[in-house]
Amino acid sequence: MGSQRWKTTGWFEVALVLAACLSWTAYAPSRLLAASYMDAKALSKRLNEIAKSRPTLVRVESVAHSLGKRDIWLVEIGAGNADERRSRPAVLVVAGIEGDDLAGCAAAVTWIERLVGQSDKSPEIRRILDTTTLYVFPRLNPDAAESFFTKPIVESSVSTKPVDDDHDGMKDEDGPEDLDGDSRITTMRVRDPAGEYILDPEEPRLLMKADATKGEVGAWQLLTEGRDNDSDEKWNEDGPGGVNFNRNFPFRYQWFAPGSGVHQVSETETRALADFVIGHPNIGIIFTFGAADNLAQVPRAESRAAEAKTTGPALVTTINEKDIPYYRQMGEVYRKTLGLSKELQAISQPGSFSDWMYFHRGRLSLAAQPWSPAMQLELAKPEPKEGEKGVKSARRKDAGRAKDKPMPRSTMLKDDDEKASATVGADKKADADKRKEQDRAFLKWVDEHAPEMFVSWKEFRHPDFPKQRVEIGGFVPFAKTAPPKVILEDIVSKQADFLTTLALRLPRLGVRKMTSKHLGESVYEVEIQIENTGYLPTSLAHGETTREVYPTQVILDLDRKAFLSGSKITRAPTIAGSGGMQDVRYVLYVPDNKKIKVHVVSMLGGTVETTLDLDGEKKP
């Protein structure tokens, strides 16, 4: 007789302590590599070096090739043989699903390196690697990410697949251009009485849309740096690419929408990811780095009965109310790990991978932006004074406070421009604060910490606007999606800490006890008590709805004729996490072999194999 159990006493405290320890404990100096932004070649080299250093723990495989002939890497982490790893509870992390997600890729690689580096030092990490399988796609869209490392630098979330964005029969014929020769594609503001924008009265380096209800008169156009190459009086409306992979999945897919692709899962990269998750049903938790976010803010939930009254039973668009506590709890842990003292505004994207994994596949699917201006502003808030209420900021001493002086405001402004941007008969200041408060605060942070992220506006003689003033400048590419290198290590370390906590939140099945009672004439009454020592239930409520998460099975290795009561395969209902239990009872006729093999199989909670000795010790 035997059993397998996952000890979870104090799992929450263990998770937080473990995350903290990972932040403090580094590799041996000879193996430590600082977090960095890597092009495709450097990423490939780094991943294969990790796998080569620990082949028994890490395996790297190219599952597909992009249009640009770059590898789509899958990293599998875990001990044991292939069959063992496929039968264990698993976590999937996907980064770089959008081309401008460089920080997510850096966090994923940092996480892999930390797990490997701590595997021989931390008993908890080793136990995770011995009992859990971790899958990582560190960069799903390598072609778009490569634009960060080439000149001119241009930011794009879509792939490089040619697409006729403006439906004129030509593809990618009117893209951005580096007009001022600074090797960056920034923005142009064009003085135009028919423009939609005005200068921010408090920060004239920024523009805001004019509000006619407030008597505001537009004075500027805001365009991407470039020319009207196809002479249609539209600028850069059909640039290189593409498809946004995080809009290409089935749930709430938008037909004919920009960046969504010709149909669901139409791209080689997204098909490879979809095929992988379908072929690995043991994945119980998914984490996606990208624009979609359900951790910075608790997502909306509604009871299925209430939703059916308004949208019909076939249109489930909100998280099941029974599942929302897990999202709320994981959001709290996430924000605490990063050092955020409050919720931030989060968005859900149609066709996103994370939504598909929950709404169609029934898994706990978490998603977050690895970094954003709103996040940085919250992290940069000063620590509360002694005795003051609130959560301390997690900003570290090495947060990169630059000594450079703030950039001067544009010197191109003249009296007539300020008049054109003024509000007619309205008090503008209060409204400006609300509309541009975050951008204004972020620009101030940039001035103090990373002045290279904003280019001062400079006049440019543009051939498309010979009689109008044109200025080129603004935030540089990736300024709002990729944290400056001075704080990158801190950001990705916190993200890696959180990923480790996820591996501690899977369901974990075990056999709590087995008892048998001899009723005479080789007939036995048997009770097997199954417990879930993990955090999550064996299936979320929505997993039951989708029927994509199969019930737990208890299988006895006996001929079917031996079952006087009960059956060879017993399907158990969902077993709650944190100690939930389920009893399975039988009446068996066993005249010969009194040792019975018992298999407990959970799609997300793992497999347990043990032996019931009818004539032996009754409790494991």
C-alpha positions as CSV (number, residue, x, y, z in Angstrom):
1,M,0.0,0.0,0.0
2,G,1.3,3.5,-0.8
3,S,0.3,7.0,-1.3
4,Q,1.6,10.3,-2.7
5,R,0.9,13.6,-1.0
6,W,1.8,17.2,-1.6
7,K,2.4,19.0,1.6
8,T,0.6,22.3,1.6
9,T,0.5,23.5,5.2
10,G,1.1,27.2,5.0
11,W,1.3,27.3,1.2
12,F,0.6,31.0,1.1
13,E,3.4,31.9,3.5
14,V,5.7,29.5,1.6
15,A,4.9,31.1,-1.7
16,L,5.7,34.6,-0.4
17,V,8.9,33.6,1.4
18,L,10.0,31.7,-1.6
19,A,9.5,34.6,-3.9
20,A,11.4,36.9,-1.6
21,C,14.3,34.4,-1.4
22,L,14.5,34.2,-5.1
23,S,14.9,38.0,-5.2
24,W,17.7,37.9,-2.7
25,T,19.6,34.8,-3.8
26,A,21.5,34.9,-7.1
27,Y,23.4,32.4,-9.1
28,A,27.1,31.8,-8.7
29,P,28.8,34.9,-10.2
30,S,30.2,32.8,-13.1
31,R,26.7,31.9,-14.2
32,L,24.7,35.0,-13.4
33,L,23.5,37.0,-16.5
34,A,21.8,40.3,-16.0
35,A,18.4,40.8,-17.5
36,S,18.6,42.3,-20.9
37,Y,16.8,42.8,-24.2
38,M,17.9,40.1,-26.6
39,D,17.6,39.9,-30.4
40,A,16.6,36.5,-31.9
41,K,20.2,35.3,-32.2
42,A,21.1,36.2,-28.7
43,L,17.9,34.7,-27.3
44,S,18.6,31.4,-29.2
45,K,22.1,31.3,-27.8
46,R,21.1,32.0,-24.3
47,L,18.3,29.4,-24.2
48,N,20.5,26.7,-25.7
49,E,23.3,27.4,-23.2
50,I,20.8,27.0,-20.3
51,A,19.6,23.7,-21.7
52,K,23.2,22.5,-22.4
53,S,24.2,23.3,-18.8
54,R,21.3,21.3,-17.2
55,P,20.0,18.8,-19.8
56,T,18.2,16.7,-17.1
57,L,16.1,19.7,-16.2
58,V,15.8,21.9,-19.3
59,R,14.9,21.1,-22.9
60,V,14.7,23.6,-25.7
61,E,12.8,22.9,-28.9
62,S,12.0,24.9,-32.0
63,V,8.3,24.2,-32.6
64,A,7.9,26.4,-35.7
65,H,9.6,29.0,-37.8
66,S,8.3,32.6,-38.3
67,L,7.9,34.2,-41.7
68,G,11.4,35.6,-41.2
69,K,12.8,32.1,-40.7
70,R,13.3,32.7,-36.9
71,D,12.8,29.9,-34.4
72,I,9.7,29.8,-32.2
73,W,11.3,28.3,-29.0
74,L,9.6,26.2,-26.5
75,V,11.4,25.6,-23.2
76,E,10.3,22.7,-21.0
77,I,11.5,22.6,-17.4
78,G,11.2,19.6,-15.1
79,A,12.9,16.5,-13.9
80,G,12.1,12.9,-15.0
81,N,11.3,11.2,-18.3
82,A,8.9,12.5,-20.9
83,D,6.0,10.4,-19.8
84,E,6.4,11.5,-16.2
85,R,6.5,15.2,-17.2
86,R,3.4,14.8,-19.3
87,S,1.4,13.4,-16.4
88,R,2.3,16.1,-13.9
89,P,0.4,19.4,-13.2
90,A,1.8,22.0,-15.5
91,V,2.2,25.8,-15.9
92,L,2.4,27.5,-19.3
93,V,4.1,31.0,-19.7
94,V,3.8,32.8,-23.0
95,A,5.8,36.0,-23.6
96,G,6.4,38.1,-26.7
97,I,3.0,37.3,-28.2
98,E,3.0,40.9,-29.3
99,G,6.0,42.4,-31.0
100,D,6.6,45.2,-28.5
101,D,6.7,42.8,-25.5
102,L,10.4,42.8,-24.8
103,A,10.2,43.0,-21.0
104,G,8.0,39.9,-20.9
105,C,10.6,37.9,-22.8
106,A,13.3,39.2,-20.4
107,A,11.2,38.1,-17.4
108,A,10.6,34.7,-18.8
109,V,14.2,34.0,-19.5
110,T,15.2,35.4,-16.0
111,W,12.6,33.0,-14.5
112,I,14.1,30.0,-16.3
113,E,17.6,30.9,-15.2
114,R,16.6,31.4,-11.6
115,L,14.8,28.0,-11.4
116,V,17.8,26.3,-12.9
117,G,20.3,28.2,-10.6
118,Q,18.3,27.4,-7.5
119,S,17.5,23.7,-8.3
120,D,20.4,22.4,-6.2
121,K,20.1,25.0,-3.5
122,S,16.4,25.4,-2.6
123,P,14.5,22.3,-1.5
124,E,11.2,24.0,-2.5
125,I,12.4,24.8,-6.0
126,R,13.7,21.3,-6.4
127,R,10.4,19.9,-5.3
128,I,8.6,22.0,-7.8
129,L,10.9,20.8,-10.6
130,D,10.4,17.2,-9.4
131,T,6.6,17.3,-9.3
132,T,5.6,20.0,-11.8
133,T,6.2,20.6,-15.5
134,L,6.8,24.2,-16.7
135,Y,6.4,25.2,-20.3
136,V,7.7,28.6,-21.6
137,F,7.3,30.2,-25.0
138,P,9.7,33.1,-24.4
139,R,9.0,34.9,-27.7
140,L,6.1,34.0,-29.9
141,N,6.6,36.9,-32.3
142,P,10.3,37.2,-33.0
143,D,10.0,39.0,-36.3
144,A,8.3,42.0,-34.9
145,A,10.5,42.1,-31.8
146,E,13.6,42.3,-34.1
147,S,12.6,45.9,-35.0
148,F,13.9,46.9,-31.6
149,F,17.4,45.9,-32.6
150,T,17.5,47.2,-36.2
151,K,17.7,50.7,-37.6
152,P,15.6,52.7,-37.8
153,I,13.9,51.5,-34.6
154,V,10.1,51.3,-35.1
155,E,7.6,49.9,-32.6
156,S,4.9,47.5,-33.7
157,S,2.9,44.9,-32.0
158,V,2.1,43.0,-35.2
159,S,4.0,40.5,-37.3
160,T,5.9,41.3,-40.5
161,K,3.4,39.5,-42.7
162,P,2.4,41.8,-45.6
163,V,-1.2,43.0,-45.3
164,D,-3.2,45.4,-47.3
165,D,-4.3,47.6,-44.4
166,D,-5.9,50.3,-46.5
167,H,-7.6,48.0,-48.9
168,D,-6.2,49.6,-52.0
169,G,-4.8,46.5,-53.7
170,M,-1.2,47.1,-52.5
171,K,0.5,45.8,-49.4
172,D,2.8,47.7,-47.1
173,E,3.2,50.6,-49.6
174,D,2.9,53.5,-47.1
175,G,5.0,52.9,-44.0
176,P,6.8,55.2,-41.6
177,E,10.2,56.7,-42.5
178,D,13.1,58.2,-40.5
179,L,12.9,61.7,-41.9
180,D,15.2,63.4,-39.5
181,G,17.8,60.7,-39.7
182,D,18.0,59.9,-35.9
183,S,17.5,56.2,-36.4
184,R,14.1,56.2,-34.6
185,I,10.6,56.5,-35.9
186,T,8.8,58.9,-33.6
187,T,5.9,61.2,-34.3
188,M,5.1,64.4,-36.3
189,R,2.9,67.2,-35.3
190,V,1.6,69.3,-38.1
191,R,0.2,72.8,-37.6
192,D,-3.3,72.6,-39.2
193,P,-6.5,74.5,-38.4
194,A,-8.4,71.3,-39.4
195,G,-6.4,69.2,-37.0
196,E,-8.0,67.3,-34.1
197,Y,-5.3,68.2,-31.4
198,I,-4.3,71.1,-29.2
199,L,-1.2,71.6,-27.1
200,D,-1.5,70.7,-23.5
201,P,-1.5,74.1,-21.7
202,E,0.4,72.6,-18.8
203,E,2.9,70.6,-20.8
204,P,3.2,71.8,-24.4
205,R,5.4,68.8,-25.3
206,L,2.2,66.8,-25.2
207,L,-0.9,67.0,-27.4
208,M,-4.5,66.3,-26.5
209,K,-7.7,65.9,-28.6
210,A,-9.7,69.1,-28.8
211,D,-13.1,68.9,-27.1
212,A,-15.6,71.0,-29.1
213,T,-18.1,70.8,-26.2
214,K,-15.6,72.8,-24.2
215,G,-15.1,75.3,-27.0
216,E,-11.6,74.0,-27.9
217,V,-10.4,74.6,-31.4
218,G,-8.1,72.0,-33.0
219,A,-4.7,73.3,-34.2
220,W,-2.5,70.2,-34.9
221,Q,-2.4,66.9,-36.7
222,L,-0.6,64.1,-34.9
223,L,1.1,61.6,-37.3
224,T,3.7,58.9,-37.3
225,E,7.0,60.1,-38.8
226,G,7.0,59.6,-42.5
227,R,5.6,60.6,-45.9
228,D,2.5,60.0,-47.9
229,N,4.1,57.5,-50.2
230,D,0.9,56.5,-52.1
231,S,-0.3,60.1,-52.5
232,D,-3.7,59.4,-51.0
233,E,-3.5,62.2,-48.4
234,K,-3.1,59.7,-45.6
235,W,0.2,59.1,-43.8
236,N,1.7,55.7,-42.9
237,E,-1.7,53.9,-43.0
238,D,-0.2,50.8,-44.7
239,G,3.1,50.0,-43.1
240,P,4.9,46.7,-42.8
241,G,2.8,43.9,-41.3
242,G,0.8,42.4,-40.0
243,V,-1.1,40.3,-37.6
244,N,-1.3,40.8,-33.8
245,F,-1.0,37.3,-32.5
246,N,-2.9,38.3,-29.4
247,R,-6.0,39.1,-31.5
248,N,-5.8,35.9,-33.5
249,F,-7.4,33.4,-31.1
250,P,-11.1,32.1,-31.3
251,F,-12.7,33.7,-28.2
252,R,-14.4,37.0,-29.3
253,Y,-12.4,37.0,-32.5
254,Q,-13.1,40.0,-34.6
255,W,-13.5,39.3,-38.3
256,F,-11.8,41.9,-40.6
257,A,-10.5,43.9,-37.7
258,P,-7.0,45.5,-38.1
259,G,-4.4,43.0,-36.9
260,S,-6.7,40.1,-36.3
261,G,-5.6,38.0,-39.3
262,V,-7.7,36.4,-42.0
263,H,-9.3,33.9,-39.6
264,Q,-8.8,32.5,-36.1
265,V,-5.4,30.9,-35.5
266,S,-4.4,31.8,-39.1
267,E,-0.7,32.3,-38.4
268,T,2.0,29.7,-38.2
269,E,3.1,30.9,-34.7
270,T,-0.4,31.0,-33.2
271,R,-1.2,27.6,-34.7
272,A,1.9,26.2,-33.1
273,L,0.9,27.5,-29.7
274,A,-2.7,26.3,-30.1
275,D,-1.6,22.9,-31.1
276,F,0.7,22.7,-28.2
277,V,-1.9,23.5,-25.5
278,I,-4.4,21.1,-27.0
279,G,-1.7,18.4,-27.0
280,H,-0.8,19.1,-23.4
281,P,-4.0,18.9,-21.4
282,N,-2.1,18.8,-18.1
283,I,-1.6,22.5,-18.3
284,G,-3.6,23.9,-15.4
285,I,-2.4,27.5,-15.1
286,I,-1.5,29.9,-18.0
287,F,0.3,33.2,-17.7
288,T,0.6,35.5,-20.7
289,F,2.7,38.7,-20.9
290,G,1.0,41.2,-23.2
291,A,-1.4,44.1,-23.5
292,A,-4.4,42.2,-22.1
293,D,-4.4,42.3,-18.3
294,N,-6.5,40.6,-15.6
295,L,-4.1,40.9,-12.7
296,A,-3.6,44.7,-12.3
297,Q,-7.3,44.9,-11.8
298,V,-9.9,42.3,-10.7
299,P,-11.9,41.3,-13.8
300,R,-15.6,41.6,-14.0
301,A,-17.7,38.6,-13.0
302,E,-21.3,37.7,-13.2
303,S,-23.4,34.7,-12.2
304,R,-24.3,32.5,-15.1
305,A,-28.0,32.9,-14.4
306,A,-27.8,36.7,-14.5
307,E,-25.7,36.6,-17.7
308,A,-28.1,34.3,-19.4
309,K,-30.9,36.7,-18.9
310,T,-29.1,39.5,-20.7
311,T,-27.0,37.8,-23.4
312,G,-28.3,34.3,-23.7
313,P,-26.6,31.1,-22.5
314,A,-24.3,30.8,-25.5
315,L,-22.6,34.2,-25.0
316,V,-20.5,33.9,-21.8
317,T,-18.2,36.9,-21.7
318,T,-17.5,37.3,-18.0
319,I,-15.6,35.1,-15.6
320,N,-17.8,32.7,-13.6
321,E,-18.6,34.2,-10.2
322,K,-17.3,30.9,-8.6
323,D,-14.0,31.4,-10.3
324,I,-13.5,35.1,-9.5
325,P,-12.1,34.6,-6.0
326,Y,-9.0,32.9,-7.6
327,Y,-8.5,35.8,-9.9
328,R,-9.0,38.2,-7.1
329,Q,-6.5,36.4,-4.9
330,M,-3.9,36.0,-7.6
331,G,-4.3,39.7,-8.4
332,E,-3.6,40.6,-4.8
333,V,-0.5,38.4,-4.8
334,Y,0.7,39.8,-8.1
335,R,0.3,43.4,-7.0
336,K,2.0,42.7,-3.7
337,T,4.9,41.0,-5.4
338,L,5.5,43.9,-7.7
339,G,5.0,46.5,-5.0
340,L,1.8,48.0,-6.2
341,S,-0.4,49.4,-3.4
342,K,-3.6,49.6,-5.5
343,E,-5.3,48.3,-8.5
344,L,-4.5,49.8,-11.9
345,Q,-6.8,50.1,-14.9
346,A,-6.6,46.9,-17.0
347,I,-7.9,46.0,-20.4
348,S,-9.2,42.9,-22.1
349,Q,-8.4,42.4,-25.8
350,P,-10.7,40.6,-28.2
351,G,-9.2,37.4,-29.6
352,S,-6.5,37.2,-26.9
353,F,-4.8,34.0,-26.1
354,S,-5.5,34.4,-22.3
355,D,-9.2,34.7,-22.8
356,W,-9.3,31.7,-25.1
357,M,-7.6,29.6,-22.5
358,Y,-10.2,30.5,-19.9
359,F,-13.4,30.8,-21.8
360,H,-12.9,27.9,-24.2
361,R,-10.4,25.7,-22.4
362,G,-11.6,26.3,-18.9
363,R,-8.2,26.9,-17.3
364,L,-7.0,29.6,-14.8
365,S,-5.6,32.0,-17.3
366,L,-3.8,35.0,-16.0
367,A,-2.4,37.9,-18.1
368,A,-0.4,41.1,-17.3
369,Q,1.6,43.8,-18.9
370,P,5.1,43.4,-17.6
371,W,5.6,47.1,-17.4
372,S,3.6,50.3,-18.2
373,P,3.7,54.0,-17.4
374,A,0.9,53.6,-14.9
375,M,2.8,50.8,-13.2
376,Q,6.0,52.8,-13.0
377,L,4.3,55.9,-11.7
378,E,2.7,53.8,-8.9
379,L,6.1,52.1,-8.1
380,A,7.8,55.5,-8.1
381,K,5.6,57.0,-5.4
382,P,7.7,57.8,-2.2
383,E,7.5,55.4,0.7
384,P,5.0,56.4,3.3
385,K,6.4,58.2,6.3
386,E,6.5,56.4,9.7
387,G,3.1,56.0,11.0
388,E,1.4,56.7,7.7
389,K,-1.1,54.2,6.4
390,G,-0.5,52.4,3.1
391,V,1.7,49.8,1.5
392,K,5.4,50.6,1.2
393,S,6.6,51.2,-2.3
394,A,8.7,48.3,-3.6
395,R,11.0,50.6,-5.5
396,R,14.6,49.6,-4.9
397,K,17.6,51.7,-4.2
398,D,18.9,51.0,-7.7
399,A,15.8,52.3,-9.4
400,G,17.9,54.4,-11.6
401,R,17.4,57.9,-10.6
402,A,19.2,59.8,-13.3
403,K,21.1,63.0,-12.6
404,D,20.3,64.6,-15.9
405,K,18.3,67.8,-15.9
406,P,14.8,67.7,-17.2
407,M,14.5,68.3,-20.9
408,P,13.4,71.8,-21.8
409,R,10.0,72.4,-23.2
410,S,9.7,72.9,-26.9
411,T,11.2,76.2,-28.0
412,M,9.2,76.1,-31.3
413,L,6.0,77.5,-29.7
414,K,4.9,80.9,-30.7
415,D,2.2,83.2,-29.5
416,D,-0.2,82.3,-32.4
417,D,0.2,78.6,-31.6
418,E,-0.6,79.1,-27.9
419,K,-3.7,81.2,-28.9
420,A,-4.8,78.5,-31.3
421,S,-4.6,75.8,-28.6
422,A,-6.4,77.9,-26.0
423,T,-9.8,77.1,-24.7
424,V,-12.6,79.4,-25.8
425,G,-14.6,80.6,-22.7
426,A,-13.7,77.7,-20.4
427,D,-11.5,76.9,-17.5
428,K,-9.0,74.5,-19.1
429,K,-6.7,73.7,-16.3
430,A,-8.9,71.2,-14.4
431,D,-9.9,69.4,-17.5
432,A,-6.3,69.2,-18.8
433,D,-5.3,67.6,-15.5
434,K,-7.8,64.8,-15.9
435,R,-7.2,64.1,-19.6
436,K,-3.4,64.1,-19.6
437,E,-2.5,63.6,-16.0
438,Q,-0.8,60.3,-16.5
439,D,1.1,61.2,-19.6
440,R,2.2,64.4,-17.9
441,A,3.4,62.6,-14.8
442,F,5.1,59.9,-16.9
443,L,6.9,62.5,-18.9
444,K,8.2,64.1,-15.7
445,W,9.4,60.7,-14.6
446,V,11.2,60.2,-17.9
447,D,12.8,63.6,-17.6
448,E,14.3,62.6,-14.2
449,H,15.2,58.9,-14.9
450,A,15.4,58.2,-18.6
451,P,15.6,61.4,-20.7
452,E,16.6,59.4,-23.7
453,M,13.0,58.1,-23.9
454,F,11.7,61.4,-25.2
455,V,12.9,63.4,-28.1
456,S,12.4,67.2,-28.0
457,W,10.3,68.6,-30.8
458,K,12.3,70.0,-33.7
459,E,11.1,71.8,-36.8
460,F,11.4,69.9,-40.0
461,R,10.8,71.0,-43.6
462,H,8.4,68.4,-44.8
463,P,7.8,68.1,-48.6
464,D,4.2,67.0,-48.0
465,F,3.4,70.2,-46.0
466,P,5.4,72.9,-47.7
467,K,3.4,75.8,-46.1
468,Q,2.8,74.3,-42.7
469,R,5.0,74.0,-39.7
470,V,6.0,70.4,-38.9
471,E,7.8,69.2,-35.8
472,I,9.3,65.8,-35.2
473,G,9.8,64.4,-31.7
474,G,7.9,62.8,-28.8
475,F,8.3,59.5,-27.1
476,V,10.8,57.2,-28.7
477,P,9.7,53.7,-29.9
478,F,9.1,51.3,-27.0
479,A,9.1,54.1,-24.4
480,K,5.8,53.0,-23.0
481,T,6.2,49.2,-23.3
482,A,9.9,48.5,-22.5
483,P,11.3,49.8,-19.2
484,P,14.7,51.5,-19.5
485,K,17.6,49.2,-18.7
486,V,18.3,51.0,-15.5
487,I,15.2,49.5,-13.9
488,L,14.8,46.4,-16.1
489,E,16.5,44.0,-13.6
490,D,14.2,45.1,-10.8
491,I,11.0,44.7,-12.9
492,V,11.7,41.3,-14.4
493,S,12.9,40.0,-11.0
494,K,9.5,40.7,-9.5
495,Q,7.7,39.2,-12.5
496,A,9.9,36.1,-12.1
497,D,9.1,35.9,-8.4
498,F,5.4,35.9,-9.2
499,L,5.8,33.1,-11.8
500,T,7.3,30.9,-9.2
501,T,4.3,31.4,-6.9
502,L,2.1,30.1,-9.7
503,A,3.8,26.8,-9.7
504,L,2.7,26.4,-6.1
505,R,-1.0,27.1,-6.9
506,L,-1.8,24.0,-9.0
507,P,-4.2,21.3,-7.9
508,R,-2.3,18.3,-6.4
509,L,-4.0,15.0,-5.9
510,G,-3.1,12.4,-3.3
511,V,-4.6,9.4,-1.5
512,R,-5.4,10.4,2.1
513,K,-6.4,6.9,3.3
514,M,-7.6,3.5,2.1
515,T,-9.5,1.1,4.2
516,S,-11.0,-2.3,3.6
517,K,-13.3,-4.6,5.6
518,H,-13.6,-8.3,5.0
519,L,-17.3,-9.2,4.7
520,G,-16.6,-13.0,4.2
521,E,-16.4,-15.3,1.2
522,S,-13.6,-13.1,-0.4
523,V,-15.9,-10.1,-0.4
524,Y,-14.5,-6.8,0.8
525,E,-15.9,-3.3,1.5
526,V,-13.4,-0.7,0.3
527,E,-13.2,3.0,0.9
528,I,-10.6,5.2,-0.8
529,Q,-10.4,8.9,0.2
530,I,-8.9,11.2,-2.4
531,E,-7.7,14.6,-1.3
532,N,-6.6,17.7,-3.2
533,T,-3.6,19.2,-1.3
534,G,-3.0,21.9,-3.9
535,Y,-4.5,25.4,-4.1
536,L,-6.8,25.2,-7.1
537,P,-9.7,22.8,-7.4
538,T,-9.3,19.9,-9.8
539,S,-11.5,22.0,-12.2
540,L,-12.7,25.6,-12.2
541,A,-16.4,26.1,-12.4
542,H,-16.0,27.3,-16.0
543,G,-13.9,24.2,-16.8
544,E,-17.0,22.1,-15.9
545,T,-19.1,24.3,-18.2
546,T,-16.7,23.9,-21.2
547,R,-16.2,20.2,-20.4
548,E,-12.6,20.7,-21.5
549,V,-11.4,19.6,-18.0
550,Y,-12.3,16.0,-17.5
551,P,-13.5,14.6,-14.2
552,T,-11.0,12.9,-11.9
553,Q,-10.9,9.2,-12.4
554,V,-10.2,6.5,-9.8
555,I,-9.3,3.2,-11.6
556,L,-8.8,-0.1,-9.9
557,D,-6.8,-2.8,-11.6
558,L,-9.4,-5.5,-11.4
559,D,-11.6,-7.4,-13.7
560,R,-15.0,-5.8,-14.1
561,K,-16.7,-8.9,-12.7
562,A,-15.0,-8.2,-9.3
563,F,-17.2,-5.1,-8.7
564,L,-20.3,-6.0,-6.8
565,S,-20.8,-2.3,-6.0
566,G,-19.0,0.5,-7.8
567,S,-17.2,0.3,-11.1
568,K,-13.7,-0.2,-12.5
569,I,-13.5,3.5,-13.4
570,T,-15.1,5.9,-11.0
571,R,-15.5,9.6,-12.0
572,A,-15.3,11.9,-9.1
573,P,-16.8,15.4,-8.9
574,T,-14.6,18.4,-8.7
575,I,-12.4,18.3,-5.6
576,A,-11.9,21.6,-3.9
577,G,-8.3,22.8,-3.3
578,S,-6.6,23.4,0.0
579,G,-7.6,20.0,1.5
580,G,-10.8,19.1,-0.3
581,M,-11.7,15.4,-0.2
582,Q,-13.8,12.9,-2.0
583,D,-14.7,9.4,-0.9
584,V,-15.0,6.5,-3.3
585,R,-16.6,3.2,-2.0
586,Y,-16.7,-0.3,-3.5
587,V,-17.9,-3.8,-2.6
588,L,-15.4,-6.2,-4.3
589,Y,-15.2,-9.9,-4.8
590,V,-11.5,-10.7,-4.7
591,P,-10.8,-14.4,-4.2
592,D,-7.2,-14.4,-5.4
593,N,-4.7,-11.5,-5.5
594,K,-5.3,-9.3,-2.4
595,K,-3.0,-6.5,-3.7
596,I,-4.9,-4.1,-5.9
597,K,-3.3,-1.4,-8.0
598,V,-5.1,1.9,-7.7
599,H,-4.7,4.8,-10.2
600,V,-6.0,8.3,-9.5
601,V,-5.9,10.4,-12.6
602,S,-6.6,14.1,-12.7
603,M,-6.2,16.1,-15.9
604,L,-4.8,19.1,-14.0
605,G,-3.9,17.6,-10.6
606,G,-1.6,14.8,-11.7
607,T,-1.6,11.1,-11.4
608,V,-1.2,9.0,-8.3
609,E,-0.4,5.2,-8.4
610,T,-0.6,3.2,-5.2
611,T,-1.5,-0.3,-4.0
612,L,-4.3,-1.4,-1.8
613,D,-3.4,-4.5,0.3
614,L,-6.7,-6.0,1.3
615,D,-5.1,-8.2,4.0
616,G,-2.4,-5.7,5.1
617,E,-2.2,-2.3,6.9
618,K,-5.4,-0.4,6.4
619,K,-4.0,3.2,6.4
620,P,-1.2,4.5,4.2
